[in-house]
Amino acid sequence: MQFDLCQWLRDQCAITSLPIQGINLDNLTAADEREWLVTNGLGSYASASVSGANTRRYHGLFVGSLNPPVERVVFFSRLDERVSQTGRQDVISLGCNIWRSGAVAPHGHKHMLAFAASPVPTFCYQLPGGKLIKQVLMKHGEQHVYIGYSYVADVADSEITLDLSVLLNYRDFHSQTRGSDNWHFSQEKQGAAGSVKITAFNGAQPFFMQSSQGEYQVDSCWYRDYFLPREYERGLADSEDCLRSGQFVVKLKGGESFTIAAGLSLLTVVPTIKDLVQQVAARQHSLLQKADVLDKPPVVQRLVLAGDQFLSRRKSTGGFTIVAGYPWFSDWGRDSMISLTGLCLSTGRYEEARGILATFGRYCSQGMLPNYFPDNGQAPAYNTSDATLWWAYALYRYYQATGDKEFV
């Protein structure tokens, strides 16, 4: 019987109203131009191509904002999975990397059976004895990324061993890394076998990784010359190095799953991937309900949920703001005011709209609104003439929608 990933997701998240839809993987290549994105409402994100390869310098499993929503640092580049099955000698590599030499290795995208972007990016890989499902998500307002693996076995008592190579980095997300044999990140085991604190150099922001089961093994070496085709197309530096810090090793039987958590702090407990997906799905359902689109076509629902990715908190003001575009932009005044009516007013998110209007209004100077807040947290830049007019228009539309004369 053919495996239905979308139905599996509906069963997992226990909510039938979400716009869950697979995409066509015919003719999928390593350099596929389709990309997925998840954000956390603090400027941090995870993103890569549908094939699993990083095709931009901006891709990574955890690109963390140290001064939300700016100062983004690539901490966690990727995981390369290798799967072995009890009773079989062959090892299947599910990673997908493009190298500067022109080679593609491994060819994990060729094992992909299905992919769905919602409620969280979900990859389904075909194994000889079943399916391995990988999911990536972030929780709103939390500086972690979660990667979950679930084994759906075709045969009872089937067991697999996952060997997950961890590829790390530490750089501004606009730059590139060149590894050195003299540069190996500091790694400190933290209590449980699957927990580790990693520091790239003295003074760097520590990065924490932990798993719900299995163990983490330190094994540090540089992998050099990953090729980034989207940067090549833009005429920019198109390759970089990543540090393989070690690997997670875990055994899974049919029906079992496990979770890796990675971020800026250590968790007391790593939640199950099912619980995490259900929490994300519940929040998405509430957003659709607030926008009053539960009975609207799936494309409208997907737009509402996609729009949510761009709303963020700004640490410097303590208020809401709008990230002008992922992966590279911060919050721009002109873009925020143009998009506010669609992202916030048409979706019933009046509190966020009020916060965004207040955030930019606070920085009004000689009749001008800032066009953007630089990535390094410097003073806002005033280089747009019509942002103030868009702000006034958005404020009027806010008043029309809410009647909030006191705020106006």
C-alpha positions in Angstrom: 0.0 0.0 0.0 1.3 3.5 -0.9 2.4 5.6 2.0 0.4 8.9 2.4 2.6 11.4 4.1 -0.1 14.0 4.3 -2.5 11.6 6.1 0.4 10.6 8.4 0.8 14.3 9.3 -2.9 14.8 9.9 -2.8 11.9 12.3 0.3 13.2 14.0 -0.9 16.7 14.6 -4.5 15.7 15.4 -5.9 18.7 13.6 -7.7 18.3 10.3 -8.2 21.9 9.4 -4.6 22.7 8.5 -3.6 23.1 4.8 -1.3 20.1 4.6 -0.2 19.4 1.1 2.8 17.5 -0.5 4.8 18.8 -3.3 5.8 17.1 -6.5 9.3 15.6 -6.3 9.6 14.4 -9.9 13.0 15.4 -11.3 14.2 16.5 -7.9 17.9 17.5 -8.1 20.4 18.4 -5.4 20.4 22.0 -6.5 16.6 22.3 -6.5 15.5 25.9 -6.3 12.6 25.3 -4.0 13.4 26.1 -0.3 11.7 25.7 3.0 11.8 28.2 6.0 10.7 28.2 9.6 11.1 31.1 12.0 10.7 31.7 15.7 9.3 35.3 15.9 12.7 36.5 17.2 14.6 36.8 13.9 16.1 33.3 14.1 15.3 30.8 11.4 16.1 27.4 9.8 16.1 27.0 6.1 17.5 24.9 3.2 16.5 23.5 -0.2 13.9 20.8 -0.5 16.6 18.4 -1.6 18.2 18.8 1.8 21.3 20.6 0.5 22.4 24.0 1.6 22.4 26.1 -1.6 22.9 29.5 0.0 25.3 31.0 2.5 22.1 31.9 4.5 21.0 28.3 4.8 21.3 26.4 8.1 19.4 24.4 10.7 19.9 27.2 13.2 20.7 30.7 12.2 20.3 32.5 15.5 19.5 36.2 16.1 21.6 37.4 19.0 19.9 40.8 19.1 16.4 40.1 17.9 15.6 40.4 15.1 19.2 41.2 13.9 22.8 40.1 14.4 22.1 36.7 12.8 24.8 34.0 13.2 25.0 30.7 11.5 25.6 28.1 14.3 24.2 24.8 12.9 24.7 24.2 9.2 23.2 20.7 8.8 22.9 17.1 9.8 24.1 14.3 7.5 22.2 11.1 8.2 23.4 7.5 7.7 21.1 4.6 8.3 21.9 1.0 8.9 19.3 -1.7 9.4 19.6 -4.8 11.6 20.2 -7.8 9.4 21.5 -5.8 6.4 25.1 -4.8 5.7 24.4 -1.8 3.4 24.4 1.7 4.9 22.1 4.3 3.3 23.2 8.0 3.3 20.4 10.5 3.4 22.4 13.7 3.4 22.7 15.8 0.2 25.8 18.0 -0.4 27.0 19.9 -3.4 30.8 20.3 -3.6 33.0 22.9 -5.3 34.5 20.2 -7.5 31.1 19.7 -9.1 30.4 16.4 -7.3 27.2 15.7 -5.4 27.7 13.4 -2.5 25.9 11.8 -0.9 22.7 11.6 -3.0 20.2 11.5 -0.2 17.6 13.3 -2.3 17.3 10.2 -4.4 15.8 8.4 -1.4 13.1 11.0 -0.8 9.6 9.6 -1.2 7.6 12.7 -0.2 7.9 16.2 1.2 5.4 18.6 2.9 6.1 22.1 4.1 3.3 22.3 6.7 2.5 22.1 9.5 6.4 21.8 9.7 8.9 20.9 7.0 8.6 17.1 6.7 10.9 14.8 4.7 9.9 11.1 4.0 12.8 8.8 3.0 12.4 5.3 1.6 14.4 2.6 3.3 14.5 -1.1 2.5 12.5 -1.9 5.6 10.2 1.1 5.9 10.2 4.9 5.9 12.2 7.4 7.9 10.4 10.7 8.5 12.5 13.8 9.4 10.9 17.0 10.7 12.3 20.4 11.4 10.5 23.1 13.5 10.9 26.1 15.8 8.6 27.1 18.6 7.4 30.7 18.6 9.5 32.9 21.0 12.1 30.2 21.7 15.7 30.2 20.6 15.9 26.5 19.6 15.5 24.4 16.6 14.1 20.8 16.8 14.8 18.0 14.4 12.8 14.9 14.9 13.1 11.4 13.3 10.3 8.8 13.2 10.7 5.3 11.9 7.7 3.7 10.1 8.6 0.1 9.7 7.1 -2.2 7.0 8.0 -5.3 9.1 7.4 -5.9 12.8 10.5 -5.9 15.1 12.5 -4.0 12.4 15.2 -1.8 13.9 17.5 0.8 12.4 20.6 2.7 13.7 20.9 6.4 12.9 24.3 8.0 12.7 23.9 11.7 12.4 27.0 13.8 11.6 26.7 17.3 13.0 28.0 20.1 10.8 28.6 23.4 12.6 29.7 26.9 11.9 30.1 30.3 13.6 29.9 33.3 11.4 27.7 36.3 10.4 25.1 35.0 8.0 26.3 37.3 5.2 29.9 35.9 5.3 31.6 32.6 4.7 33.9 30.3 6.7 37.3 29.0 5.9 38.3 26.2 8.3 41.7 25.7 9.9 43.4 22.7 11.3 44.2 24.8 14.4 40.6 25.8 14.9 38.4 23.2 16.7 35.5 24.3 18.7 35.5 23.6 22.5 33.0 20.8 23.4 31.8 20.0 26.9 29.5 17.1 27.7 26.5 18.3 29.8 25.1 15.6 32.1 23.1 13.3 29.9 24.9 11.3 27.2 23.2 13.2 24.4 23.9 16.8 25.6 26.9 19.0 24.7 27.9 22.7 25.0 29.9 23.9 22.1 31.9 27.2 21.9 33.5 28.2 18.7 36.2 30.4 20.4 36.7 32.5 23.6 34.0 35.0 23.8 31.7 33.4 21.3 28.0 32.7 22.1 27.8 29.1 23.4 25.6 26.7 21.4 23.9 23.8 23.0 22.8 20.4 21.5 20.9 17.6 23.2 18.9 14.5 22.2 15.9 12.8 23.7 17.8 9.5 23.5 21.0 7.9 22.2 24.4 9.5 22.7 26.6 12.2 21.3 30.2 11.3 20.3 32.9 14.0 19.8 34.7 13.6 16.5 36.0 16.9 15.2 37.3 17.6 11.7 36.7 20.2 8.9 34.7 19.4 5.8 35.9 21.8 3.1 34.5 23.3 -0.1 30.7 23.0 0.1 29.4 24.7 -3.0 26.5 27.2 -2.9 24.9 27.5 -6.3 22.5 30.3 -5.4 25.5 32.4 -4.4 27.3 31.5 -7.6 24.3 32.7 -9.6 24.5 36.0 -7.7 28.2 36.5 -8.5 29.1 36.2 -4.8 31.5 34.0 -2.8 30.1 30.5 -3.5 31.8 28.0 -1.2 32.6 27.5 2.5 33.8 25.0 5.1 31.9 23.5 8.0 33.2 21.8 11.1 32.0 18.2 11.7 31.9 18.4 15.5 30.7 14.8 16.1 27.7 12.6 15.7 24.5 11.5 17.4 24.0 7.7 17.4 20.6 6.2 18.2 18.6 3.0 17.6 15.0 3.1 16.6 12.4 0.4 16.3 9.3 0.6 14.2 6.9 3.2 15.6 9.6 4.9 17.6 11.0 8.5 17.3 13.5 10.8 18.8 14.3 14.5 18.9 17.4 16.7 18.7 17.2 20.1 20.3 19.8 22.8 19.4 19.9 26.4 20.4 21.2 29.1 22.7 20.4 27.3 26.0 20.1 23.8 27.5 16.6 22.4 28.0 15.5 20.5 31.1 13.7 17.9 29.0 13.7 17.4 25.2 10.1 17.1 24.1 8.9 14.3 21.8 8.6 15.4 18.1 4.9 14.5 18.2 4.2 16.8 21.1 6.2 19.6 19.4 4.4 19.2 16.1 1.0 19.3 17.9 2.0 22.5 19.7 3.0 24.1 16.4 -0.2 22.8 14.7 -2.4 24.2 17.6 -0.8 27.6 17.2 -1.3 27.6 13.5 -5.0 26.6 14.0 -5.4 29.5 16.3 -3.9 31.9 13.8 -6.3 30.6 11.1 -9.2 31.0 13.5 -8.2 34.6 14.4 -7.9 35.4 10.7 -11.4 33.8 10.2 -10.1 31.7 7.3 -10.9 28.2 8.5 -13.5 27.9 5.8 -11.4 29.5 3.1 -9.4 27.7 0.4 -6.1 26.1 1.4 -4.1 28.7 -0.6 -5.5 31.5 1.6 -4.7 29.6 4.8 -1.2 29.0 3.6 -0.7 32.7 3.0 -1.9 33.5 6.5 0.6 31.0 8.0 3.4 32.2 5.7 2.8 35.8 6.7 3.2 34.8 10.4 6.8 33.9 9.7 7.7 37.6 9.1 6.3 39.0 12.4 9.0 39.4 15.0 9.9 41.0 18.3 12.5 43.7 18.4 14.7 43.6 21.5 15.7 47.3 21.4 12.1 48.5 21.6 10.4 45.6 23.3 7.7 45.7 20.6 6.6 44.0 17.5 8.2 44.6 14.1 8.2 43.0 10.6 11.2 41.4 9.0 11.3 42.6 5.4 12.4 39.3 3.9 14.2 36.1 4.7 16.9 35.1 4.6 18.9 38.3 4.4 16.8 41.4 5.4 16.1 42.9 8.8 13.0 45.1 9.6 12.7 47.9 7.1 10.3 50.8 7.7 8.9 51.2 4.2 8.4 47.5 3.7 6.8 47.1 7.1 4.2 49.8 6.6 3.3 48.6 3.1 2.8 45.0 4.3 1.2 45.8 7.7 -2.4 45.9 6.5 -2.1 42.5 4.9 0.0 40.7 7.5 -1.8 42.1 10.6 -5.1 43.8 9.9 -6.5 41.3 7.4 -5.5 38.5 9.8 -7.0 40.0 12.9 -3.6 40.5 14.6 -4.4 44.0 16.0 -2.0 43.8 18.9 0.9 43.2 16.6 -0.2 46.0 14.3 -0.4 48.4 17.2 3.1 47.4 18.4 4.6 47.8 14.9 3.1 51.2 14.4 4.4 52.2 17.8 7.9 50.7 17.2 8.5 52.8 14.1 6.6 55.8 15.3 9.0 56.0 18.2 11.9 56.5 15.9 10.3 59.3 13.8 12.9 62.0 13.2 12.3 65.3 11.4 9.2 63.8 9.8 11.0 60.7 8.6 10.6 57.1 9.6 13.7 54.8 9.6 14.0 52.7 6.5 15.8 50.0 8.3 17.6 48.9 11.5 21.1 47.7 10.5 22.0 44.1 11.2 24.7 45.0 13.7 22.3 47.0 15.9 23.5 50.5 15.0 21.2 53.5 14.9 18.4 53.4 12.3 19.0 54.7 8.8 16.8 57.4 7.5 16.9 57.1 3.7 13.3 56.8 2.5 10.9 59.7 1.8 7.5 57.9 1.7 7.7 55.5 4.7 6.0 58.2 6.9 3.1 58.4 4.4 2.7 54.6 4.4 2.9 54.7 8.2 0.0 57.3 8.3 -2.0 55.2 5.9 -1.4 52.0 8.0 -2.4 53.9 11.1 -5.6 55.0 9.5 -6.4 51.5 8.3 -5.7 50.3 11.9 -8.2 52.8 13.2 -10.8 51.7 10.6 -10.3 48.1 11.7 -10.3 48.6 15.5 -11.8 52.0 16.3 -8.9 52.5 18.7 -9.0 56.3 18.8 -7.0 56.4 22.1 -3.9 54.8 20.4 -4.3 57.0 17.3 
